[in-house]
Amino acid sequence: MLAAQGSWPVPIRPIQGVMGPRYHRVLVLLGAPARPSALPGRRAVDLALAAALLLAAAVSLAAALAVSPGLAALASPTPALVVRGAGDGHGVGMSQEGALGYAEHGYDYRAILAHYYTGTALGRVSPGRIVKVLVHGKVGRIPLESYVRGVVPAEVPSSWPLAALEAQAVASRTYALTTHAGGSRFDVYSDTRSQVYGGRAAETAPTNAAVAATAGQVVTYSGRPVTTYFFASSGGMTESVQNGFPGAAPEPWLVAVADPYDAGFLHAWTLTIGLPEASRRLRGLLRGSLRGIEVLRRGASPRILSAAILGSKGRTLLSGAELAARLGLYDTLAWFSLQGPHGLQPEPDRSGVPSSPASPAPVPGAPSGPSPSPGAPATPARVGPDGGTEGAPRPPVGREGGTAAG
Protein backbone atom coordinates (compact mmCIF):
# COMPACT_ATOMS: atom_id res chain seq x y z
CA MET A 1 0.00 0.00 0.00
CA LEU A 2 1.26 3.40 -0.81
CA ALA A 3 1.24 6.77 0.90
CA ALA A 4 3.17 9.35 -1.08
CA GLN A 5 6.45 10.82 0.15
CA GLY A 6 9.07 12.56 -1.94
CA SER A 7 10.05 11.28 -5.36
CA TRP A 8 9.66 7.75 -6.74
CA PRO A 9 11.17 6.32 -9.96
CA VAL A 10 8.89 5.33 -12.81
CA PRO A 11 9.95 4.42 -16.35
CA ILE A 12 9.35 7.97 -17.63
CA ARG A 13 9.73 10.28 -14.63
CA PRO A 14 10.87 9.78 -11.02
CA ILE A 15 8.06 9.83 -8.47
CA GLN A 16 7.70 8.19 -5.09
CA GLY A 17 5.13 6.63 -2.80
CA VAL A 18 5.14 4.60 0.39
CA MET A 19 3.18 1.43 1.13
CA GLY A 20 1.75 0.58 4.52
CA PRO A 21 -1.03 -1.91 5.32
CA ARG A 22 -3.82 -1.08 7.77
CA TYR A 23 -6.15 -4.01 8.33
CA HIS A 24 -6.90 -3.70 12.02
CA ARG A 25 -10.31 -3.22 13.51
CA VAL A 26 -10.83 -1.19 16.67
CA LEU A 27 -13.24 -2.24 19.41
CA VAL A 28 -13.91 -0.10 22.49
CA LEU A 29 -15.53 -1.94 25.40
CA LEU A 30 -17.12 0.15 28.13
CA GLY A 31 -17.22 -1.22 31.70
CA ALA A 32 -20.42 -3.02 32.64
CA PRO A 33 -22.44 -1.83 35.67
CA ALA A 34 -21.71 -3.57 38.96
CA ARG A 35 -23.94 -6.53 39.79
CA PRO A 36 -25.97 -5.92 43.02
CA SER A 37 -24.89 -8.04 45.99
CA ALA A 38 -27.37 -9.88 48.20
CA LEU A 39 -25.01 -9.60 51.20
CA PRO A 40 -25.10 -6.28 53.15
CA GLY A 41 -21.53 -6.87 54.30
CA ARG A 42 -20.35 -6.69 50.67
CA ARG A 43 -21.63 -3.15 50.16
CA ALA A 44 -18.23 -1.52 50.62
CA VAL A 45 -16.75 -3.96 48.14
CA ASP A 46 -19.60 -3.25 45.74
CA LEU A 47 -19.03 0.49 46.04
CA ALA A 48 -15.32 0.08 45.41
CA LEU A 49 -16.04 -2.15 42.42
CA ALA A 50 -18.57 0.34 41.06
CA ALA A 51 -16.07 3.18 41.45
CA ALA A 52 -13.43 1.14 39.63
CA LEU A 53 -15.85 0.33 36.82
CA LEU A 54 -16.88 3.98 36.51
CA LEU A 55 -13.23 4.95 36.24
CA ALA A 56 -12.69 2.25 33.61
CA ALA A 57 -15.74 3.48 31.73
CA ALA A 58 -14.42 7.04 31.79
CA VAL A 59 -11.04 5.91 30.46
CA SER A 60 -12.74 3.81 27.79
CA LEU A 61 -14.98 6.74 26.83
CA ALA A 62 -11.93 8.94 26.42
CA ALA A 63 -10.39 6.24 24.22
CA ALA A 64 -13.63 6.01 22.25
CA LEU A 65 -13.58 9.74 21.62
CA ALA A 66 -9.99 9.48 20.46
CA VAL A 67 -10.80 6.60 18.11
CA SER A 68 -14.07 8.18 16.92
CA PRO A 69 -13.21 11.87 16.92
CA GLY A 70 -16.61 12.75 15.47
CA LEU A 71 -18.05 11.95 18.90
CA ALA A 72 -15.49 14.21 20.52
CA ALA A 73 -16.67 17.11 18.36
CA LEU A 74 -20.14 16.72 19.84
CA ALA A 75 -18.94 16.20 23.42
CA SER A 76 -16.23 18.84 23.66
CA PRO A 77 -16.96 22.58 23.77
CA THR A 78 -13.36 23.45 22.94
CA PRO A 79 -12.67 24.76 19.41
CA ALA A 80 -11.48 22.04 17.08
CA LEU A 81 -10.69 21.30 13.45
CA VAL A 82 -13.01 18.53 12.24
CA VAL A 83 -11.89 16.56 9.16
CA ARG A 84 -14.30 14.28 7.32
CA GLY A 85 -12.52 12.11 4.83
CA ALA A 86 -12.45 8.88 2.86
CA GLY A 87 -9.82 6.35 1.88
CA ASP A 88 -6.39 5.36 3.11
CA GLY A 89 -3.29 6.04 1.02
CA HIS A 90 -2.29 8.11 -1.99
CA GLY A 91 -5.13 6.87 -4.22
CA VAL A 92 -3.09 5.98 -7.33
CA GLY A 93 -3.51 2.61 -9.03
CA MET A 94 -5.14 -0.40 -7.39
CA SER A 95 -7.15 -0.07 -4.20
CA GLN A 96 -6.53 -3.24 -2.20
CA GLU A 97 -9.87 -2.99 -0.40
CA GLY A 98 -11.54 -2.31 -3.75
CA ALA A 99 -9.84 -5.35 -5.28
CA LEU A 100 -11.19 -7.37 -2.37
CA GLY A 101 -14.68 -6.09 -3.15
CA TYR A 102 -14.40 -6.99 -6.82
CA ALA A 103 -13.19 -10.49 -5.91
CA GLU A 104 -16.12 -10.90 -3.54
CA HIS A 105 -18.44 -9.94 -6.42
CA GLY A 106 -17.05 -12.67 -8.68
CA TYR A 107 -14.45 -10.86 -10.79
CA ASP A 108 -11.18 -12.63 -11.51
CA TYR A 109 -7.72 -11.10 -11.12
CA ARG A 110 -7.44 -10.11 -14.81
CA ALA A 111 -10.66 -8.09 -14.62
CA ILE A 112 -9.51 -6.47 -11.36
CA LEU A 113 -6.16 -5.43 -12.83
CA ALA A 114 -7.78 -4.19 -16.06
CA HIS A 115 -10.10 -1.99 -14.03
CA TYR A 116 -7.45 -0.24 -11.95
CA TYR A 117 -4.73 -0.05 -14.63
CA THR A 118 -6.62 1.43 -17.58
CA GLY A 119 -5.95 0.07 -21.06
CA THR A 120 -3.44 -2.55 -19.88
CA ALA A 121 -2.92 -6.20 -20.78
CA LEU A 122 -1.02 -9.07 -19.18
CA GLY A 123 2.45 -10.07 -20.32
CA ARG A 124 4.84 -12.71 -19.07
CA VAL A 125 8.48 -12.29 -18.08
CA SER A 126 11.06 -15.00 -18.56
CA PRO A 127 11.93 -17.13 -15.53
CA GLY A 128 15.08 -16.46 -13.56
CA ARG A 129 14.62 -12.71 -13.10
CA ILE A 130 16.33 -11.34 -9.98
CA VAL A 131 15.11 -8.56 -7.68
CA LYS A 132 17.69 -6.59 -5.70
CA VAL A 133 16.12 -5.91 -2.29
CA LEU A 134 17.56 -3.66 0.42
CA VAL A 135 17.10 -5.52 3.73
CA HIS A 136 18.53 -3.98 6.92
CA GLY A 137 21.06 -1.99 4.95
CA LYS A 138 22.28 -4.93 2.85
CA VAL A 139 21.31 -5.72 -0.73
CA GLY A 140 19.99 -9.22 -1.32
CA ARG A 141 19.52 -10.78 -4.75
CA ILE A 142 16.26 -12.68 -4.60
CA PRO A 143 14.62 -14.69 -7.43
CA LEU A 144 11.50 -12.87 -8.60
CA GLU A 145 8.93 -15.51 -7.67
CA SER A 146 10.50 -16.06 -4.24
CA TYR A 147 10.37 -12.32 -3.68
CA VAL A 148 6.68 -12.10 -4.62
CA ARG A 149 5.86 -15.02 -2.30
CA GLY A 150 7.31 -12.94 0.54
CA VAL A 151 5.46 -9.76 -0.43
CA VAL A 152 1.83 -10.79 -0.98
CA PRO A 153 1.11 -12.02 2.59
CA ALA A 154 2.85 -8.94 3.99
CA GLU A 155 0.61 -6.63 1.96
CA VAL A 156 -2.84 -8.27 2.19
CA PRO A 157 -4.47 -10.86 4.48
CA SER A 158 -4.05 -14.42 3.26
CA SER A 159 -7.72 -15.05 4.10
CA TRP A 160 -8.85 -12.89 1.18
CA PRO A 161 -10.41 -14.50 -1.92
CA LEU A 162 -7.97 -16.04 -4.40
CA ALA A 163 -8.72 -13.45 -7.11
CA ALA A 164 -7.69 -10.59 -4.79
CA LEU A 165 -4.47 -12.41 -3.84
CA GLU A 166 -3.71 -13.10 -7.50
CA ALA A 167 -4.25 -9.44 -8.43
CA GLN A 168 -1.87 -8.44 -5.64
CA ALA A 169 0.71 -10.98 -6.83
CA VAL A 170 0.72 -9.60 -10.38
CA ALA A 171 0.78 -5.97 -9.18
CA SER A 172 3.66 -6.67 -6.76
CA ARG A 173 5.64 -8.61 -9.37
CA THR A 174 5.23 -5.83 -11.93
CA TYR A 175 6.07 -3.14 -9.40
CA ALA A 176 9.32 -4.87 -8.44
CA LEU A 177 10.47 -4.99 -12.08
CA THR A 178 9.55 -1.41 -13.00
CA THR A 179 10.88 0.61 -10.05
CA HIS A 180 14.47 1.31 -9.13
CA ALA A 181 14.34 2.97 -5.72
CA GLY A 182 18.08 2.63 -5.21
CA GLY A 183 19.20 3.38 -8.75
CA SER A 184 21.69 0.80 -9.97
CA ARG A 185 22.41 -0.43 -6.42
CA PHE A 186 19.03 -1.97 -5.62
CA ASP A 187 15.47 -2.15 -6.96
CA VAL A 188 13.22 -2.00 -3.92
CA TYR A 189 13.25 -1.44 -0.20
CA SER A 190 11.92 -4.27 1.94
CA ASP A 191 9.60 -1.95 3.84
CA THR A 192 6.83 0.57 3.22
CA ARG A 193 9.08 2.81 1.14
CA SER A 194 8.53 0.26 -1.65
CA GLN A 195 6.41 -2.76 -0.78
CA VAL A 196 6.66 -4.88 2.34
CA TYR A 197 8.79 -8.03 1.97
CA GLY A 198 8.43 -10.52 4.81
CA GLY A 199 10.66 -13.26 3.45
CA ARG A 200 9.98 -16.98 3.77
CA ALA A 201 8.63 -16.54 7.30
CA ALA A 202 5.68 -14.56 5.94
CA GLU A 203 4.64 -17.11 3.31
CA THR A 204 1.26 -18.85 3.53
CA ALA A 205 -0.36 -21.59 1.49
CA PRO A 206 -3.12 -19.37 0.01
CA THR A 207 -0.74 -16.58 -1.06
CA ASN A 208 1.80 -19.05 -2.45
CA ALA A 209 -1.01 -20.58 -4.51
CA ALA A 210 -1.88 -17.12 -5.88
CA VAL A 211 1.74 -16.47 -6.81
CA ALA A 212 2.05 -19.88 -8.50
CA ALA A 213 -1.19 -19.41 -10.45
CA THR A 214 0.08 -16.11 -11.89
CA ALA A 215 3.77 -17.05 -12.22
CA GLY A 216 5.69 -14.66 -14.43
CA GLN A 217 2.67 -12.50 -15.27
CA VAL A 218 3.05 -8.71 -15.32
CA VAL A 219 0.89 -5.71 -16.25
CA THR A 220 1.82 -4.15 -19.61
CA TYR A 221 0.78 -1.07 -21.55
CA SER A 222 1.58 -0.87 -25.27
CA GLY A 223 3.58 -4.06 -24.83
CA ARG A 224 5.83 -2.93 -21.98
CA PRO A 225 5.67 -3.55 -18.22
CA VAL A 226 4.48 -0.45 -16.37
CA THR A 227 4.60 0.75 -12.79
CA THR A 228 1.68 -0.65 -10.81
CA TYR A 229 1.08 1.52 -7.75
CA PHE A 230 -1.36 0.22 -5.16
CA PHE A 231 -2.66 1.37 -1.79
CA ALA A 232 -5.14 0.42 0.95
CA SER A 233 -8.52 2.07 0.33
CA SER A 234 -9.83 4.55 -2.25
CA GLY A 235 -12.88 5.89 -0.46
CA GLY A 236 -14.89 5.37 -3.66
CA MET A 237 -12.59 6.64 -6.41
CA THR A 238 -8.90 6.42 -7.31
CA GLU A 239 -6.78 9.37 -8.43
CA SER A 240 -4.69 10.13 -11.52
CA VAL A 241 -0.94 9.83 -10.95
CA GLN A 242 -0.10 13.47 -11.68
CA ASN A 243 -2.48 14.47 -8.89
CA GLY A 244 -1.52 11.74 -6.43
CA PHE A 245 2.21 12.40 -6.80
CA PRO A 246 2.80 16.14 -7.44
CA GLY A 247 5.34 16.62 -10.22
CA ALA A 248 4.71 13.23 -11.83
CA ALA A 249 3.91 13.08 -15.52
CA PRO A 250 0.43 11.85 -16.52
CA GLU A 251 0.33 8.18 -17.44
CA PRO A 252 -2.55 6.66 -19.46
CA TRP A 253 -2.81 3.54 -17.30
CA LEU A 254 -2.82 5.50 -14.01
CA VAL A 255 -6.00 7.56 -14.33
CA ALA A 256 -8.85 8.07 -11.88
CA VAL A 257 -11.53 5.36 -11.93
CA ALA A 258 -14.65 4.75 -9.86
CA ASP A 259 -14.17 2.14 -7.14
CA PRO A 260 -17.71 1.01 -6.23
CA TYR A 261 -16.77 -2.02 -4.11
CA ASP A 262 -14.21 -0.34 -1.86
CA ALA A 263 -15.56 -0.78 1.68
CA GLY A 264 -12.64 -0.99 4.08
CA PHE A 265 -12.42 0.19 7.67
CA LEU A 266 -11.18 3.59 6.45
CA HIS A 267 -13.55 3.89 3.50
CA ALA A 268 -14.98 6.88 5.42
CA TRP A 269 -13.56 8.45 8.57
CA THR A 270 -13.70 11.54 10.79
CA LEU A 271 -10.88 13.11 12.79
CA THR A 272 -11.26 15.91 15.33
CA ILE A 273 -8.11 17.84 16.23
CA GLY A 274 -8.16 20.53 18.92
CA LEU A 275 -7.00 23.90 17.59
CA PRO A 276 -3.95 24.01 19.90
CA GLU A 277 -2.88 20.57 18.64
CA ALA A 278 -3.61 21.48 15.01
CA SER A 279 -1.52 24.63 15.47
CA ARG A 280 1.34 22.54 16.87
CA ARG A 281 1.20 20.17 13.90
CA LEU A 282 1.28 23.12 11.49
CA ARG A 283 4.18 24.85 13.26
CA GLY A 284 6.54 26.54 10.84
CA LEU A 285 3.76 27.08 8.29
CA LEU A 286 1.12 28.77 10.43
CA ARG A 287 1.26 32.57 10.60
CA GLY A 288 -0.18 33.74 13.89
CA SER A 289 -3.10 31.84 15.41
CA LEU A 290 -4.99 29.24 13.40
CA ARG A 291 -8.21 30.49 11.84
CA GLY A 292 -8.93 27.60 9.46
CA ILE A 293 -8.04 25.64 6.32
CA GLU A 294 -9.09 26.68 2.81
CA VAL A 295 -9.04 24.11 0.00
CA LEU A 296 -8.04 25.63 -3.35
CA ARG A 297 -7.84 22.77 -5.88
CA ARG A 298 -8.91 19.14 -6.02
CA GLY A 299 -8.19 16.26 -8.35
CA ALA A 300 -10.63 13.95 -10.10
CA SER A 301 -11.29 11.80 -7.05
CA PRO A 302 -11.55 14.63 -5.64
CA ARG A 303 -8.42 14.56 -3.43
CA ILE A 304 -6.92 17.85 -2.29
CA LEU A 305 -4.18 19.17 -4.58
CA SER A 306 -3.56 22.53 -2.91
CA ALA A 307 -4.81 24.40 0.13
CA ALA A 308 -4.08 27.41 2.32
CA ILE A 309 -3.54 27.54 6.07
CA LEU A 310 -5.44 30.58 7.33
CA GLY A 311 -3.68 32.37 10.17
CA SER A 312 -4.35 35.62 11.98
CA LYS A 313 -1.19 37.06 10.35
CA GLY A 314 -1.60 35.68 6.84
CA ARG A 315 -2.07 32.66 4.56
CA THR A 316 0.36 29.86 3.77
CA LEU A 317 -0.04 27.83 0.58
CA LEU A 318 0.85 24.13 0.55
CA SER A 319 0.06 20.91 -1.29
CA GLY A 320 -2.65 18.52 -0.22
CA ALA A 321 -0.03 15.84 0.45
CA GLU A 322 1.92 18.09 2.81
CA LEU A 323 -1.25 19.19 4.58
CA ALA A 324 -2.32 15.58 5.12
CA ALA A 325 1.15 14.62 6.36
CA ARG A 326 1.26 17.54 8.81
CA LEU A 327 -2.21 16.89 10.22
CA GLY A 328 -1.87 13.10 10.26
CA LEU A 329 -4.74 12.39 7.84
CA TYR A 330 -5.23 8.97 6.28
CA ASP A 331 -5.80 10.43 2.83
CA THR A 332 -6.08 13.77 1.00
CA LEU A 333 -9.72 12.98 0.14
CA ALA A 334 -10.96 15.24 2.93
CA TRP A 335 -13.20 18.17 3.90
CA PHE A 336 -12.65 20.61 6.79
CA SER A 337 -14.95 22.26 9.32
CA LEU A 338 -14.43 24.26 12.53
CA GLN A 339 -16.18 23.20 15.73
CA GLY A 340 -17.00 26.21 17.89
CA PRO A 341 -19.59 27.53 20.31
CA HIS A 342 -22.12 27.88 17.48
CA GLY A 343 -21.69 24.37 16.15
CA LEU A 344 -19.87 22.94 13.15
CA GLN A 345 -19.05 25.44 10.39
CA PRO A 346 -17.67 24.25 7.01
CA GLU A 347 -14.37 25.79 5.98
CA PRO A 348 -14.07 27.61 2.64
CA ASP A 349 -13.53 25.35 -0.37
CA ARG A 350 -12.69 27.06 -3.67
CA SER A 351 -12.45 23.83 -5.66
CA GLY A 352 -16.12 23.78 -6.64
CA VAL A 353 -16.55 20.22 -5.36
CA PRO A 354 -19.51 19.40 -3.05
CA SER A 355 -18.55 19.56 0.63
CA SER A 356 -18.87 15.88 1.53
CA PRO A 357 -16.78 12.79 0.84
CA ALA A 358 -17.88 10.85 -2.25
CA SER A 359 -18.91 7.30 -1.41
CA PRO A 360 -20.52 5.66 -4.45
CA ALA A 361 -22.68 2.67 -3.58
CA PRO A 362 -21.76 -0.66 -5.19
CA VAL A 363 -23.40 -1.03 -8.57
CA PRO A 364 -23.60 -4.07 -10.84
CA GLY A 365 -21.60 -4.12 -14.05
CA ALA A 366 -18.18 -5.05 -15.29
CA PRO A 367 -15.07 -3.00 -14.53
CA SER A 368 -13.66 -0.81 -17.27
CA GLY A 369 -11.26 -2.56 -19.63
CA PRO A 370 -11.28 -6.25 -20.59
CA SER A 371 -13.21 -8.40 -18.11
CA PRO A 372 -12.72 -12.15 -18.64
CA SER A 373 -15.22 -14.35 -16.87
CA PRO A 374 -14.06 -16.01 -13.63
CA GLY A 375 -12.04 -19.15 -14.32
CA ALA A 376 -11.27 -18.34 -17.97
CA PRO A 377 -7.69 -19.24 -18.93
CA ALA A 378 -5.22 -16.38 -19.00
CA THR A 379 -3.25 -15.86 -22.21
CA PRO A 380 -0.67 -13.21 -21.38
CA ALA A 381 1.82 -12.13 -24.01
CA ARG A 382 5.47 -12.91 -23.33
CA VAL A 383 7.71 -9.98 -22.45
CA GLY A 384 10.99 -10.18 -24.33
CA PRO A 385 14.47 -9.24 -23.07
CA ASP A 386 14.02 -5.68 -24.29
CA GLY A 387 10.77 -5.24 -22.39
CA GLY A 388 8.50 -5.67 -25.43
CA THR A 389 5.98 -8.46 -25.76
CA GLU A 390 6.34 -11.55 -27.91
CA GLY A 391 3.49 -13.47 -29.48
CA ALA A 392 0.03 -12.23 -30.44
CA PRO A 393 -0.34 -8.44 -30.50
CA ARG A 394 -2.64 -6.86 -27.89
CA PRO A 395 -5.79 -4.93 -28.93
CA PRO A 396 -5.23 -1.26 -29.79
CA VAL A 397 -5.87 1.17 -26.97
CA GLY A 398 -8.88 3.42 -27.47
CA ARG A 399 -8.97 7.16 -26.81
CA GLU A 400 -10.89 6.71 -23.54
CA GLY A 401 -8.16 4.44 -22.13
CA GLY A 402 -10.00 1.14 -22.58
CA THR A 403 -9.28 -1.36 -25.32
CA ALA A 404 -10.74 -0.58 -28.70
CA ALA A 405 -12.89 -3.16 -30.46
CA GLY A 406 -11.16 -5.28 -33.06
C-alpha positions in Angstrom: 0.0 0.0 0.0 1.3 3.4 -0.8 1.2 6.8 0.9 3.2 9.4 -1.1 6.5 10.8 0.2 9.1 12.6 -1.9 10.0 11.3 -5.4 9.7 7.7 -6.7 11.2 6.3 -10.0 8.9 5.3 -12.8 10.0 4.4 -16.4 9.4 8.0 -17.6 9.7 10.3 -14.6 10.9 9.8 -11.0 8.1 9.8 -8.5 7.7 8.2 -5.1 5.1 6.6 -2.8 5.1 4.6 0.4 3.2 1.4 1.1 1.8 0.6 4.5 -1.0 -1.9 5.3 -3.8 -1.1 7.8 -6.1 -4.0 8.3 -6.9 -3.7 12.0 -10.3 -3.2 13.5 -10.8 -1.2 16.7 -13.2 -2.2 19.4 -13.9 -0.1 22.5 -15.5 -1.9 25.4 -17.1 0.2 28.1 -17.2 -1.2 31.7 -20.4 -3.0 32.6 -22.4 -1.8 35.7 -21.7 -3.6 39.0 -23.9 -6.5 39.8 -26.0 -5.9 43.0 -24.9 -8.0 46.0 -27.4 -9.9 48.2 -25.0 -9.6 51.2 -25.1 -6.3 53.2 -21.5 -6.9 54.3 -20.4 -6.7 50.7 -21.6 -3.1 50.2 -18.2 -1.5 50.6 -16.7 -4.0 48.1 -19.6 -3.3 45.7 -19.0 0.5 46.0 -15.3 0.1 45.4 -16.0 -2.1 42.4 -18.6 0.3 41.1 -16.1 3.2 41.4 -13.4 1.1 39.6 -15.8 0.3 36.8 -16.9 4.0 36.5 -13.2 4.9 36.2 -12.7 2.2 33.6 -15.7 3.5 31.7 -14.4 7.0 31.8 -11.0 5.9 30.5 -12.7 3.8 27.8 -15.0 6.7 26.8 -11.9 8.9 26.4 -10.4 6.2 24.2 -13.6 6.0 22.2 -13.6 9.7 21.6 -10.0 9.5 20.5 -10.8 6.6 18.1 -14.1 8.2 16.9 -13.2 11.9 16.9 -16.6 12.7 15.5 -18.0 11.9 18.9 -15.5 14.2 20.5 -16.7 17.1 18.4 -20.1 16.7 19.8 -18.9 16.2 23.4 -16.2 18.8 23.7 -17.0 22.6 23.8 -13.4 23.5 22.9 -12.7 24.8 19.4 -11.5 22.0 17.1 -10.7 21.3 13.4 -13.0 18.5 12.2 -11.9 16.6 9.2 -14.3 14.3 7.3 -12.5 12.1 4.8 -12.4 8.9 2.9 -9.8 6.4 1.9 -6.4 5.4 3.1 -3.3 6.0 1.0 -2.3 8.1 -2.0 -5.1 6.9 -4.2 -3.1 6.0 -7.3 -3.5 2.6 -9.0 -5.1 -0.4 -7.4 -7.1 -0.1 -4.2 -6.5 -3.2 -2.2 -9.9 -3.0 -0.4 -11.5 -2.3 -3.7 -9.8 -5.3 -5.3 -11.2 -7.4 -2.4 -14.7 -6.1 -3.2 -14.4 -7.0 -6.8 -13.2 -10.5 -5.9 -16.1 -10.9 -3.5 -18.4 -9.9 -6.4 -17.1 -12.7 -8.7 -14.4 -10.9 -10.8 -11.2 -12.6 -11.5 -7.7 -11.1 -11.1 -7.4 -10.1 -14.8 -10.7 -8.1 -14.6 -9.5 -6.5 -11.4 -6.2 -5.4 -12.8 -7.8 -4.2 -16.1 -10.1 -2.0 -14.0 -7.5 -0.2 -12.0 -4.7 0.0 -14.6 -6.6 1.4 -17.6 -5.9 0.1 -21.1 -3.4 -2.5 -19.9 -2.9 -6.2 -20.8 -1.0 -9.1 -19.2 2.4 -10.1 -20.3 4.8 -12.7 -19.1 8.5 -12.3 -18.1 11.1 -15.0 -18.6 11.9 -17.1 -15.5 15.1 -16.5 -13.6 14.6 -12.7 -13.1 16.3 -11.3 -10.0 15.1 -8.6 -7.7 17.7 -6.6 -5.7 16.1 -5.9 -2.3 17.6 -3.7 0.4 17.1 -5.5 3.7 18.5 -4.0 6.9 21.1 -2.0 4.9 22.3 -4.9 2.9 21.3 -5.7 -0.7 20.0 -9.2 -1.3 19.5 -10.8 -4.7 16.3 -12.7 -4.6 14.6 -14.7 -7.4 11.5 -12.9 -8.6 8.9 -15.5 -7.7 10.5 -16.1 -4.2 10.4 -12.3 -3.7 6.7 -12.1 -4.6 5.9 -15.0 -2.3 7.3 -12.9 0.5 5.5 -9.8 -0.4 1.8 -10.8 -1.0 1.1 -12.0 2.6 2.9 -8.9 4.0 0.6 -6.6 2.0 -2.8 -8.3 2.2 -4.5 -10.9 4.5 -4.1 -14.4 3.3 -7.7 -15.1 4.1 -8.8 -12.9 1.2 -10.4 -14.5 -1.9 -8.0 -16.0 -4.4 -8.7 -13.5 -7.1 -7.7 -10.6 -4.8 -4.5 -12.4 -3.8 -3.7 -13.1 -7.5 -4.3 -9.4 -8.4 -1.9 -8.4 -5.6 0.7 -11.0 -6.8 0.7 -9.6 -10.4 0.8 -6.0 -9.2 3.7 -6.7 -6.8 5.6 -8.6 -9.4 5.2 -5.8 -11.9 6.1 -3.1 -9.4 9.3 -4.9 -8.4 10.5 -5.0 -12.1 9.6 -1.4 -13.0 10.9 0.6 -10.1 14.5 1.3 -9.1 14.3 3.0 -5.7 18.1 2.6 -5.2 19.2 3.4 -8.8 21.7 0.8 -10.0 22.4 -0.4 -6.4 19.0 -2.0 -5.6 15.5 -2.1 -7.0 13.2 -2.0 -3.9 13.2 -1.4 -0.2 11.9 -4.3 1.9 9.6 -1.9 3.8 6.8 0.6 3.2 9.1 2.8 1.1 8.5 0.3 -1.6 6.4 -2.8 -0.8 6.7 -4.9 2.3 8.8 -8.0 2.0 8.4 -10.5 4.8 10.7 -13.3 3.4 10.0 -17.0 3.8 8.6 -16.5 7.3 5.7 -14.6 5.9 4.6 -17.1 3.3 1.3 -18.8 3.5 -0.4 -21.6 1.5 -3.1 -19.4 0.0 -0.7 -16.6 -1.1 1.8 -19.1 -2.4 -1.0 -20.6 -4.5 -1.9 -17.1 -5.9 1.7 -16.5 -6.8 2.0 -19.9 -8.5 -1.2 -19.4 -10.4 0.1 -16.1 -11.9 3.8 -17.1 -12.2 5.7 -14.7 -14.4 2.7 -12.5 -15.3 3.1 -8.7 -15.3 0.9 -5.7 -16.2 1.8 -4.2 -19.6 0.8 -1.1 -21.5 1.6 -0.9 -25.3 3.6 -4.1 -24.8 5.8 -2.9 -22.0 5.7 -3.6 -18.2 4.5 -0.5 -16.4 4.6 0.8 -12.8 1.7 -0.6 -10.8 1.1 1.5 -7.8 -1.4 0.2 -5.2 -2.7 1.4 -1.8 -5.1 0.4 1.0 -8.5 2.1 0.3 -9.8 4.5 -2.3 -12.9 5.9 -0.5 -14.9 5.4 -3.7 -12.6 6.6 -6.4 -8.9 6.4 -7.3 -6.8 9.4 -8.4 -4.7 10.1 -11.5 -0.9 9.8 -10.9 -0.1 13.5 -11.7 -2.5 14.5 -8.9 -1.5 11.7 -6.4 2.2 12.4 -6.8 2.8 16.1 -7.4 5.3 16.6 -10.2 4.7 13.2 -11.8 3.9 13.1 -15.5 0.4 11.9 -16.5 0.3 8.2 -17.4 -2.5 6.7 -19.5 -2.8 3.5 -17.3 -2.8 5.5 -14.0 -6.0 7.6 -14.3 -8.9 8.1 -11.9 -11.5 5.4 -11.9 -14.7 4.7 -9.9 -14.2 2.1 -7.1 -17.7 1.0 -6.2 -16.8 -2.0 -4.1 -14.2 -0.3 -1.9 -15.6 -0.8 1.7 -12.6 -1.0 4.1 -12.4 0.2 7.7 -11.2 3.6 6.4 -13.6 3.9 3.5 -15.0 6.9 5.4 -13.6 8.5 8.6 -13.7 11.5 10.8 -10.9 13.1 12.8 -11.3 15.9 15.3 -8.1 17.8 16.2 -8.2 20.5 18.9 -7.0 23.9 17.6 -4.0 24.0 19.9 -2.9 20.6 18.6 -3.6 21.5 15.0 -1.5 24.6 15.5 1.3 22.5 16.9 1.2 20.2 13.9 1.3 23.1 11.5 4.2 24.8 13.3 6.5 26.5 10.8 3.8 27.1 8.3 1.1 28.8 10.4 1.3 32.6 10.6 -0.2 33.7 13.9 -3.1 31.8 15.4 -5.0 29.2 13.4 -8.2 30.5 11.8 -8.9 27.6 9.5 -8.0 25.6 6.3 -9.1 26.7 2.8 -9.0 24.1 0.0 -8.0 25.6 -3.4 -7.8 22.8 -5.9 -8.9 19.1 -6.0 -8.2 16.3 -8.4 -10.6 14.0 -10.1 -11.3 11.8 -7.0 -11.6 14.6 -5.6 -8.4 14.6 -3.4 -6.9 17.9 -2.3 -4.2 19.2 -4.6 -3.6 22.5 -2.9 -4.8 24.4 0.1 -4.1 27.4 2.3 -3.5 27.5 6.1 -5.4 30.6 7.3 -3.7 32.4 10.2 -4.3 35.6 12.0 -1.2 37.1 10.4 -1.6 35.7 6.8 -2.1 32.7 4.6 0.4 29.9 3.8 0.0 27.8 0.6 0.9 24.1 0.6 0.1 20.9 -1.3 -2.7 18.5 -0.2 0.0 15.8 0.4 1.9 18.1 2.8 -1.3 19.2 4.6 -2.3 15.6 5.1 1.1 14.6 6.4 1.3 17.5 8.8 -2.2 16.9 10.2 -1.9 13.1 10.3 -4.7 12.4 7.8 -5.2 9.0 6.3 -5.8 10.4 2.8 -6.1 13.8 1.0 -9.7 13.0 0.1 -11.0 15.2 2.9 -13.2 18.2 3.9 -12.6 20.6 6.8 -15.0 22.3 9.3 -14.4 24.3 12.5 -16.2 23.2 15.7 -17.0 26.2 17.9 -19.6 27.5 20.3 -22.1 27.9 17.5 -21.7 24.4 16.1 -19.9 22.9 13.2 -19.0 25.4 10.4 -17.7 24.3 7.0 -14.4 25.8 6.0 -14.1 27.6 2.6 -13.5 25.3 -0.4 -12.7 27.1 -3.7 -12.5 23.8 -5.7 -16.1 23.8 -6.6 -16.6 20.2 -5.4 -19.5 19.4 -3.1 -18.5 19.6 0.6 -18.9 15.9 1.5 -16.8 12.8 0.8 -17.9 10.8 -2.2 -18.9 7.3 -1.4 -20.5 5.7 -4.4 -22.7 2.7 -3.6 -21.8 -0.7 -5.2 -23.4 -1.0 -8.6 -23.6 -4.1 -10.8 -21.6 -4.1 -14.0 -18.2 -5.0 -15.3 -15.1 -3.0 -14.5 -13.7 -0.8 -17.3 -11.3 -2.6 -19.6 -11.3 -6.2 -20.6 -13.2 -8.4 -18.1 -12.7 -12.1 -18.6 -15.2 -14.4 -16.9 -14.1 -16.0 -13.6 -12.0 -19.1 -14.3 -11.3 -18.3 -18.0 -7.7 -19.2 -18.9 -5.2 -16.4 -19.0 -3.2 -15.9 -22.2 -0.7 -13.2 -21.4 1.8 -12.1 -24.0 5.5 -12.9 -23.3 7.7 -10.0 -22.5 11.0 -10.2 -24.3 14.5 -9.2 -23.1 14.0 -5.7 -24.3 10.8 -5.2 -22.4 8.5 -5.7 -25.4 6.0 -8.5 -25.8 6.3 -11.5 -27.9 3.5 -13.5 -29.5 0.0 -12.2 -30.4 -0.3 -8.4 -30.5 -2.6 -6.9 -27.9 -5.8 -4.9 -28.9 -5.2 -1.3 -29.8 -5.9 1.2 -27.0 -8.9 3.4 -27.5 -9.0 7.2 -26.8 -10.9 6.7 -23.5 -8.2 4.4 -22.1 -10.0 1.1 -22.6 -9.3 -1.4 -25.3 -10.7 -0.6 -28.7 -12.9 -3.2 -30.5 -11.2 -5.3 -33.1 
